[in-house]
Each structure stands twice: as structure tokens, then as C-alpha cells.
Amino acid sequence: MVAPALAHADQERAVATLESLQDACRIAQARPARELLVVDVEPGWTFGTLSEDGFLAIESRRNFRALGGRVELYPARLEPLGLVATAERADELEAARQRGARLRIGFFLGFDEPERTSCVLRSRHAVSTVRMDVGYVELLAEDGAVLAREDTERYRAWRDDAERQAVPGEGPRAALGTPSTPSGAVPEPWQTGVVAAGTGEVARALAVCHRDGIARGAETTGRIVVRVRVDGRTGRVVESRPAISDVGDSAEAECVAGALRAITLPPVTSDARTFDLDVPVRVVAD
């Protein structure tokens, strides 16, 4: 497994009852791998050994039990599950397990081999079994905080597909998300105004930035957060610069920041105050 696919929609279904599992299995028979399913494993699971390359295995020689023992799950192809950790980190995670940390597994039904049966459902008084294509594993503290997580390539593929579907169009393209601010609240007209501004000339400029970035070796799917400074009286962007980027090409990030300087938002003040906004830009390509 490696550190963090809903094909066609961004869904994550919690499997908290036998009925919800039955529903998910029925859906998967007609549309395999459409949903990311999430289940909490019953207490009793254990860690295995820490390998020399830093992989802390989760013991999976026995099936994982869930839903009060009414369901047993096992990874497809019996693949190893675990978390990347140092020796010190492995000790910390084991201590958390002993204190009652929960193991959560995100999985798909029929992701790898949709023609195979993934579920054998039985009555409430018997044990149902599920063959899962694992998307991720998480270790959760008692208060629900995520202590550790590892995502598989399945999850990456599913997530990237969902992100491409969420940005309309074809080829290299981008979409602006709802802005946030380092302090205070974003003026209401700007929350929708930023998203709406990411069309027309701005959208075309962003597409060119991403096309050229890909030509230089940038990731086809990624996220760039641009810090923009807006004049509250005119709504014009007076400054913009990339704050965060995972596309792997600094020139593309600078290009995207430059494209956002063309944005004009509704005025929100009568004086010359400026506001800093963090604008998320999702870039994708088919």
C-alpha cells in the first residue's frame, strides 16, 4: 500500500448496518466500483511486524469482523494491509491500538474484477462475507481524530476520476473553488463570485496554463491555492501569488496566479481596504 475511485460521483457510503451493506452489495451487482464504502472493524484486530522498509502490517490472516460480528471482510487477492511507520511511530500506533483506537477501512466492491461475486449475504443470524478491494486504511483515536492513514492506488485512481468528472469539459481545464480567508469571513458576494469568475476568459487562460504545464511534465490532475488580494471598493484583484501547489511545476502555478488577476468581484466596502483570499484551483486533463 502507498500513502493518499468513485467513478462518476464523489460518494462515500458508511456501512453501519447489515441493511446498508446489503444495499451496497445490490448496487455493486449492477454498477461495480461506483461507491467507496467505509466500515469500522470490530475490536480484536492486531498489528503484525514492522518490516525493514517501514511497513507496519495489519494482521489479516483472519477475516476482519464488523457490524457486531455479523459480517466478515477480507482483502481481494489477500493483499497485505498496513501503515508506513518508523520503529518509534509503530510503538506509538500500537499504544494507541491498546488504548482502543479504531481501524477503519475504505473499500470498493468489484473494482478489480467486476465479474466476480463480492458479497455472500446471509440472514441476520448468520455471518455474511465480503471480498473487498481496499481503498484505504485509517487508525482513529477515541475522539475520531485520524492518527494514521494509507491510501492505495485504487483510491488514487477513483479520486482522480471523480475530480475530472467534477470539472466540466475536455482536455486540460480548471475550476475555481469557494474561497477562504486567513482571518474573518469571506464577504457573501465573493463566495459565489469567485466560482462564477472562473469561466470565460479566465477559464481559457487557466486551461492554457495547465496545457503548457503538462507539456513541461506537470501532473495532469492537481490543486493550486492562490492567495489573492482584493480591493474591497472596486472588487479588483491587486495582487496574486501561488500559496500551495501539488502539480509539480512552479511555472504553471505562477501562470494560474497570473490568470486570476483578471477577476473582478462585486464591491463590498466604500473605502480602499483590501482583503486576502485563498482561492483553490482544481486542474485536470483527460
URJO-V572698 format. One record per backbone hydrogen bond with DSSP energy under -1.0 kcal/mol. CO is the residue of the C=O (numbers start at 0). NH is the residue of the N-H. If there is no record, write none. Layout:
CO|NH  CO|NH
This chain:
4|6  8|10  12|37  13|15  16|20  17|21  18|22  19|23  20|24  21|25  22|26  23|27  24|28  26|30  30|33  35|12  36|106  37|14  38|104  45|58  48|56  50|53  53|84  54|50  55|82  56|47  63|72  64|41  65|70  66|69  69|127  70|65  71|129  72|63  73|131  74|77  75|78  80|57  82|55  85|89  86|90  87|91  88|92  89|93  90|94  91|95  92|96  93|97  94|98  95|100  96|99  101|139  102|40  103|137  104|38  105|134  105|135  106|36  107|132  108|32  112|115  117|130  119|128  122|125  127|71  128|119  129|73  131|75  132|107  134|151  135|105  136|149  137|103  138|146  138|147  139|101  140|143  144|140  147|138  149|136  150|1  151|155  152|156  153|157  154|158  155|159  156|160  157|161  158|162  159|163  160|164  161|165  163|166  172|283  174|281  179|277  186|189  186|190  187|191  188|192  189|193  191|195  192|196  194|197  198|201  199|203  200|204  201|205  202|206  203|207  204|208  205|209  206|210  207|211  208|212  209|213  210|214  211|215  212|217  213|216  221|282  222|245  223|280  224|242  224|243  225|278  226|240  227|276  228|237  228|238  229|274  230|234  231|267  231|268  234|264  235|230  238|228  240|226  243|224  246|218  248|252  249|253  250|254  251|255  252|256  253|257  254|258  255|259  257|260  258|261  259|262  262|236  272|231  274|229  276|227  277|179  278|225  279|176  280|223  281|174  282|221  283|172
